Amino acid sequence: MARGQERTPLRHRARYLFDRTLARSTGTLLGWLALCCLAVVLPVSTLLVWTDPAAPRSVTGRLTQVWRTSAETLRLGAVAGTPARMLLSVLLGLVALLCVSTVVGVVTTGLGDRLTELRRGRSRVLECDHDVVLGWTDQIFTVVSELIAGRAGAGRSRRGRSARARHVVTVLADRDPAHMHAALTAALEVTDRVRLVCRTGVPTDPDALTLVTPGAARAVVVLPADDSDGDLTVVRTLLALRTLLGTDDGRSAPRVVAAVHDGRYVPAARLAAGPRGTVLETDLTAARLLVQAARRPGMPTALRDLLDFSGAEFHVTDVPEAVGLSFEEVALRLEGSCAVGLLRPDGRPLLTPAPGTVLAPGDRLVTVAHDDRTAPLTDRWARVDTTALASSTPVPEPPARLLLLGWNRRAPMVVDALRGTARPGSVLDVVTDAASDAAGPGSPWSRNRPGDAPLTVTHHTRDLAAPDALDGFDLSAYDSVMALGSDAEKGTERPDERTLLALLTLRSWEERTGRVLPVVAELHDHRSRTVAPLGPASHALVHGELTALLMAQIVHNPELAAVFEEIFARRGGALALRPAAHYVLPGHEAAFATVVAAALDRGESAIGYHAHDPRRARPHDGVLLCPGTSERRVWHAGDQVLVLTAGPGHHGGAETDTDAPPPALPALPAQRPERVEESD
């Protein structure tokens, strides 16, 4: 033994020798297997024979009996006699054992391969009226959840066999189907009336698409991947669908809903999607939502409540008795829903129309309601408390001071949106890592251009992961803070980690100073929201979640595609939370119909309100959607009203800023016989 070498125990050396012997060849392995079998079979057979009262008396007879017992156990034959006969018997037994083992191996391998093929999800789905989801991203949990909720809500309003039918959601992605099914089942509440079917395959391959039978589906949802070629993959997937479904007028094809990150690919994606396709742009929508959330802290909660299927949402309904009535009269004769516009017979939406717009035959009403049933009109207009209407010009909002932490591909859109809505004198401080060269001094987004007088942009370079990253910044001077994570496809680091560190620093500052800082953060993983250290005025937005909600809404009601295009694309976030003092006088008791009437006179549609309560842990949460128009309450200065703002053509046809103070309320006509004036 060498000097300094530790003495190895005997059992370790024996095990090492055994391992080396087994690793030599298959013959060696068979030899050891035979020795192990003989070491067990021969002693046991001998014990059985010697303890058997009926065993032969002679030693030769007992040894022969031991041979027969061992041979039968090992299936080697039991022929006794001369050694030559016994060897031939052993040879035949080995040949028989080899043949049987070969047959068993072939059958086992065939069955195993078949089971493996089935587990891989390569069998064709034979379903009808099912929903198909192509691709796998973090948005899939929101999409599948809302598809299930939307179908369940529609089933409750129907009767007969269709309401009892099982809802099937099929997912096709280049992943293991067992893992996909386990992840969806763990994240969602899947009931007995819902069946998830997962298939593996590349969605861009037409042969793989046939596995989910898209031609018989109700709708096909194409999710955008987070990599750099994700948008190109969406376009190619749409082309594969078009090849599989045909290029006809699309009347018999399923509804196709897709999304892309970059707006440059929207025209190509819409061409590939065909006449029944809808393509949404995620990055621009996410940037506008981020800006709205920073300007109005309660907006993220209000938007989610409005776009999911758990409460009130947008609907398109037929109201035959409304033909010939003005939009104002219809809005004030709806009790359980809020009218926001019309859908013309050609499918063109007319949102927030002028109050005197008369409904023509074929027009359908766009409402916000708790279900999709036709909203009946009441016999008379709701009471409008004219003495509670606010008639003074609202005080303009002061310049804003904003802080932007982090940088990604949506950050330039955020800066542009802020430049378009900022008050003169507003300031934006951008803090990025040194690696974020997109926001560096040479970037056009960090320079103040001649036309950017309302907003001054200043760039700072800091390590956002360091605890002292924000030292030197007076956080109490900022009206709002926005935190952005890096793009998911850049680097190996998880994109939410640095955002969570920034949120932790901001939350620590709140606890140390006792002040509340409005913060809105953009996250990639929905699981990160549950662990995000958020303050009472902070919100975490999951990237792509709003787009996923919109996709599920369009699948359930395809006519809403044009409505959402108008709200979130053309108007650039037309939903806004306004101070209630813009519509009613603080301290006065008035019905919600008063707010509806005041909003209509401004070219807006009121769809809910937020009652300010400083005793809440999160005072900005809790927007009550589509309350009854006859509901009376005392309005306070801290209350806010959720409205769909005016678009082009209202009040002179100018596009109004979604966050700009609304114009002064025009004086109401002295006599409106349909309304019942009521003094406070």
N, C-alpha and C positions, 0 to 999 in steps of 0.2 A: 504494500500500500504506500502511495506517495506521501511525503511529509506534508502535513497540514490538511490531508484529505479526510473528510469525515467518513466514519465507518458506516456502510450501507446495510440496513437490516436485510436479513435473508429473504423475507417475503417480497421486498421491493426488487431484489435481484432475480427471484424466481418469476415474478410478474414481467419484468423486463425481458427475460429469456423467452417466456411464453409469447409475448408480443412480437419479438423478432422472428420466432418460428412461424407464427401465423402469417406474417407479412411476406413469407418467401414465395408461396405458390398456392394454387387451388388444391393440388395433390396433398400438400402438407396439411392444409385445413381439413381435408377429408380424412387424413390419417388420424389427426387429433380427435376428430368427431367419432371415428370408429373406436379409438381407444377409450374415450369417455363413455360411449355406449356400452362397451364390453365391461368396463369397470363397474357399471351399475347393474347391467343385466345378468352377468354370470354369478355374482354373489347372491343376488336376490333369487335367481332360479335355483341355485344350490340350496338356499335356505328353505324354499318352498318344497323341494323334493325331499330333503332330509326330515322335514317336519310333517310329511304326508304319511299317515298310517298305512295307506294302500300302496306305497312305493315299493319297488323290488327290494328284496333282502340283500342281494349281492351288490358289491361296490360297482361292478361293471354295469349292472342294470340301472343302478342309480345314476351313474355318469351318462349313460345313454339317455335317461329321462331328462337329465339336466340339459343335454344337447338339444333334445327335441323342444323343451320349453324355451330355451334361448333362441333357437332357430325360428319358432313360431312368433316369438315376440319381435324379432328383427325382420320377419317376413323373408327368411332365407331358405325356407323349405325345412322339412323335418325327416328327410330320408336317413335312415340308419343303416349301418352295414360296414362295408370296407371303407377305408379312407378315401379311395377314388370316388366311390358313390357319394360320399358326403361332400367332397370338393365339387363334384358336378352339381349337386343340389345347391350348394352355396353360389356357384356360378349362375345357375338358372335364376336363383332368387335375386341376385344382384342385377341381372338383365331385366327381370320383371320390375324390380324397384326403379331402375333407370327409366324404363318405358312409362311407368305410371307417373313418376316424378316429372318427366317431360310433358306428358299430357296435362297434368295439373298445372305446371308452370305456364304452358301455352294458354290454358283457359284463364288462369289467374291474371296473366299479363293482358289478355284481351279484355277481360272485365275491368281491370284497373284502368286501362287506356280509355275505355268507354266511360267509366265513371269520372275520370279526369276530364274528358271532353265535355261531359255534362256539367261538371263543376266550373269549367271555363266559360260557360254560358254561350255555347255555340249553336244551341237549338233555336229554331225559329219560333217567334211569339205569334200564336194564333189567337189574336184578340180583335175586338172591334170597338170603336168609339173610345179608345184608350188615349192617354197622353204620353208623348214621347219626349224625353229630354236627352239631348246630344251634348256630350262633353262633361267634364268634371272640374268644377272650381268651387270656391267657398260659397258662391251664389246658389249652388244646387240645393242647399238645405232650405234656403228661403223660398226658392221656386217650387220645390216639391211640397213643402209645407203649405204654401198658399194655393197650389193646385188642389190639394186635398181639402183644404178649408173651403175653397170656392165651390167645388163639386158637392161637398156636404151641405153647404148653404142652399145651393140650387135644388138638391134632392129633397130638402125639407119643405120646399115650396111646391113640390110636385106630388102627384099621386100615381098609384099604379105600379107597374113593373119597373119603370125607369127609376123610380125612387128607391126600389129595393135592389137594383143591380149593383154589382160590386165595381168599385172604381179601381182601375188598373193604371198604374204609372210605370212606364218602362224607361230604363236608363241605359244608354249605350255609351261606353267610354273605353279607352285603352287602359283598363285597370282590371284587377282581379274582381270578378263579380261577387265573390263571397265577402271580400273586404268592403265593397261598395254597399252591399245589402246590410252588413253589420253596422257600418257607419251611419247610414240613413235610419235604420231602426233605432239605434241608440240615441240619435239626435231628435227624432220626430216621434210624435205620439201616433203610431200606426194602429188603427182599430181593425176589427174583423171585416169591416165593409171596404177596406182598402187593401190592395195587394201590390207589393213592389216586386218588379221583375227586372233584374240586372243582367245585361249581356255585355260581353267584352268584344271590342273591335274598334277600328279606327273610323270615326264618323265621316271622314272624307272618302272612304271606300264604298262605292255603291253596293258591293257584295255584302259588306258588313251591315249596311243600312237595311237590307232585306230581312235581317234577323228580327228587327222590331216592327216590321210590317207598317211602315209609315203611311201607305195608301189607305189603310182602314182606320187610321187614328183620327181623333177629334182635332188634335193640334200637335205641332212639333215645335219644341223650344230648343234653340241653338245657343249655347252659352259661350261667351268669349273667353279664350284662354289668357293667362296672365303673362305668357312669354312674349318675346319681341315679334313673333310671327303669328300671334293669336288672331289678329284681324284677317290675315290672309287665310288662315285655317277656317275661319267662319265663312268667308266667301267661297272657298273650295267646297266646304260642306254643303252650302246652299246650292252650288252647282251640281253636286252629287245628288242631292234631293230632287232638283229639277230634272235631272236625267232619269231618275227612277220614277218620278211621278208623271212625267210628260210635260210638254210645253203648251198645253191648251189654255183656254181662258181661265182655268183654275176653279171652276164652279164646283167640281166634284172632288177637288184636292183638299187636304186638310189645311187648317190655318197654320202658317209658319211665322214664328216670332223669334227674332234674332237680335243680337246686340254686338256692337263693335266699340273699341276704345277710341280710335282716332276717327274724327269726322271726315277725313279724306277718303275713307273707305265706305262711307255710307251710300253714295250713289251706286258704286259697283255692287255692294251687298243688296241693295234694293232691286237692282236689275236681276241679280241671281235669284232672289227670293220669289220673284214672280208677282202676279196680280193679287194673290191672297197672302202676300208676305208683309210683315212689318219689321223694320229695322230701327233700333234705338241706338243712341250714342251715349256711352256711359261716362266718359271723362268730363265732357262739358256739363252734363247734368250733375255730376258729383261736385264739380267746381262751383256751380251756381248754388247748389244746396249748401255747400260749406260757407259761402258768403252770406246767404240768407240766415244760416244758423248763427253766424258770428254777429250779424246785425240784430237778430231777434232770437233770444235764447230759447224760446219755447217752440220754434218752428220745427226742429227735427221730430219731436214727439207728435206735433200736430200732423205732419206729413205722413208719418207712419200710421197713425190712427186713421187717416183718410184713405190710405192706399192698401191697407191689409183688409182681410175679410172678417175681422173680429168685431167691427163696429159699423159705422156709417162709411159708405164709399160712393163713388160716382155711378150713376145709372142713366140709361136712356129708356124712356118709357113713352107709351102712347097715351095721350090724354085727348080723346075725341071731343069732349065738351069744351076744351080750351080753344078750339078753332073760332076765330073771329074776336077773341079777347086780346087785350094788350098784355105784354109780358109783365108789366107792373101788376095788373090785376091778378094774373095767374100766380105770381110770386106771393102776393098777399092773401091769396085764398088757399094756399097749401099749408096744412097744419103740421104734418109729420115729416116734411122734407123741405129742402131749400132749392129753389130754381136758380141755375147759374147760366143757362143759355138754351139754344135751340140747335137741333140737328136737321138741316134742310133735307128735302127728298133726295138730292144728289149726293148726300153724305158729307156735305160741307158744314163744319160747325160754325155757329154764330154765338160766341160766348159774351157774356155781359152786354147784351144788346141794349139799345136805348129803351127807356121805360115804356114809350109809346109804340114799340114794335108790335104789330098785330100778327098773331099766329095764323098761318095759311094752311089749307088742307095738305096733308103729307108731312107737316112739320112734327118733329118729335121733341119732347122736353128732356133736357139734360138737367138732372137733379143730383143732390147729395142726400141720400136716405139710408136707412138701416136695412132695407131689403129691396128686391127688384120688383116688388108688386106695384101695380099702377096706383099712383097717389091720387085719391079723389079730391075734387075741389069742394071747399065749403060753400055754403049758400051766400055768404057775404064776405066782404073784405075784413081783414083783421084790423083791430083798433090801432090807430097811430096817434100817439100822444104828441101833438104838435108843439105843446108848450115845453116839452123836454128835448126838442131837437136843438143840436148845436149849430149856431149860425155864424159864429165868429171865425175868422181866419186862424187856422192852427199856427202855433209858434214853430218856426223852422227849427229843425234839429241842429245842434252845434256840430262843429267839425269833430271827426272821430280820430282817435289814435289807436292803431292796431299793431299787433305783434304777430309775425308769421315765423314759426319754428320749423325748420326742415324744408326739403325741396324734392319734388318729383315732377313727372310729366304733366300733372294737372296744375302745378303751381303757376305757370304763366297765365292759364285761364283764370285762376283766382285773382291774380294781379290785374288782369284786364277787366274782370267784373267789378273789382273795387274801384278802378279808375273810372268806370262808367257810372258809378252810383255814389261816389264820394262827394262830400260837401267841400266847398273851398276851404283850404287850410288843413285838410286831413293829412295824417302822417301814417306811413306804413314802414315799420322796421322789420327787415328780413334777416333772420339769423340762420346760417347754414354751416355745415361742416366744410372743412377745407376741400374735401373730395367732391363737393357739389359744385363742379365748375360751371354748371348750367346757370347758376345764380351768381357767378363771380363778377368782378368789376367790369369785365369785358362784355357781359351779357346785356342785351337790350332791355331786359326786365329790371335790371338794377339801376338803369339810367333814367333820369327825368327828362322827358322829351318836351318840346315847346308846347304841345297841346295838353300836357298833363298837369296844368296848374292846380286843379282841385286836390291832387294827391301827390305828396312828396315821398319818394321811396328811398330808403337808406339801407344799405347792405352791411352786415356784420358777419365775420367768420369766427365761429366758436366750436368747441367740441361739445355737442349737445349731450353726450353721455357723461360728461364730467359734472360733479355736484356743483361746481362754481361756474357753470356755463352762463348763467344769467346774472352773475355778479356785475354790478355797474348799471343794471337796468332798473329803473323805478317802475316796478310792476303795477303799483297802485295808480299810475298815470294812464294806464291802458284801459280802453273801453272793452276790449275783447282780445283773446289770444287764440290763434289757430295753430294746431300742431299737425304736421304732415309727416308720414313715414316714407321711406324710400320705396321705389318701385320694386315689385315682387321679383322681377326677373333679374335684378342687378345684384350680383354677389351671392354668397352662400348664407349670409346672415339673414335671419328671419326679420322681415321688414317692420314688425310691430315692436321689437325690443327697444329700439332707441326712442320711439314715441312714448312707450310706457315709462322710460326713464325721465323724459321731459315732463310727463304728467306728474310723476312722483315729485320732481323738484317744485313744480307749481303748487301741488297740494301741500307740500311741506311749508312753502311760503304762506299759504292761506292759514294753516294751523299756527304758524309762528306769529303772524301779524294780526290774526283775528278778522281779516278782511275777506270778502267774497270776490273772486276774480272769474268773470265769464270766460270759459275755455271750451272750445270745440276741437275735437281730435278726430282724425281720419285713421281708421284701422283696417287691416286686410282680413284678419281672422275673426270670425264671430265669437270665438272663445276668448279672445283678448278683451272683449268688452266686459265680461264678467269679472275680470281681475283688474281692470283699469281703475287707478285711484282718482276718482272724480269728485269734485266739490259740489256744493248745492246748486251752483249755476253752470255746471259743466255738462257737456254731452259728448258721447262717442259715436261717431258714424262709421258704419262698416262699408267700405268701398264696394260699390255695386249693389248694395242692398235695395236702394230705391229703384234701380233699374230692374232688379229681380221682382219687386212688387208690381211694377208697371207691366212686366211681361206676363205675370200671372193674371192681372186684371184684364189684359187684352185677350188672353186665351179664353177667359170666361165670358167676356163680352167684346167681340171684335170691333163693334161700332165705336168703342171708346178710343181706338187708336188715333183717330183724327182729333179727338178732344184732347188727349194727352200731348199730341204733337203741338197743338196750339198753346197749351199751358206751359209745358216744360221746354219746348224748343223755340218756337217763334217768339213768344213773349219773354222767354228767359226767366222763368220762375215767377209766374203771375200771382201766386199765392203769397199773402203777406199778413202779418199780425200788426194791426193798427191800434193805437190808443183809443179806447172807447170814447174819450172826450172829443174825438173828431166827429162823432155821430150823435151822441146824447150828452146832456149836461150832467156832470158828476153830482151825486147826491140826490138825483131825481129818480122816482120810481116810474118805470115805463116798461111796456111789453117789448119782446124781441122784435115784433113787427115794426116798431119805431126805428130800430137799427136797420132792418131790412129796407124800409122806405128811404132812410137817409143814405144808405149805400147805393140804392138804385139811382137816386138823384145825382150821385157822384160818378155814375157809370160803373159801379162795382156791385158785386153780389156777396152778401153776408151769409156765411155758412156755419158760423159757430162763434163761441166766445170763450175767453179764459178769465175766470174770476180770480183776481189777485188775493192771495192769502199768505201773509208773511209767516204764519205759524207752520206752514208746510216745510218738510225737510228739503223738498225741491220745489220752491215757489213758482217756477216757470212751467211746470208740468201740469197737465190736466185741462185740455181744451174740450169743451162740450160741443159736439158736432150736432148740427141740425136740431136745435131745441124747438119746441113748439112756438109758433109765432105769437100765441096768446100768453106765453109764459111771462110773468111780470117779476121784476126784481129791481132793487135799488142799485144803480150803476155808480161805480167808484172810479176815481182818477187812475188807479192802478190796473183797472180791467183792460183787456185787449180783445179786439174783434178780429176773427179770421175771415178774410175776404178774398175773393177772386178779383184782382184789380182790372182796371179798364185797359182795353187794347187799342189798336189803331182805329181811328174813326170816332172816338168819343171826345167830346168837348174840343171840337176844332180839329179832330183827326190826328192829333199828335200822340206819339207813343209815350205813355207816362212812365216815369221811373217807378219801379216796384217798391222802392223804399223812400221815395220822395214824399214830402207832405202833400196830401191831397188838396185840391183847390177848395176855396170857400164854398160852402153849401149854398146853392141857389135858393132863393126864396120860394116857398111852396105856394101854389095857387091858393087864392083866398077861399075858393069853394071847390070841394071835391065831394060830390054827393055820395060817392061809393064808400068813402072813409067816414068813420065815426070819430069826430074830434072829442078828446077827453082831457079835461084839465087835470093837472097833477093834484 
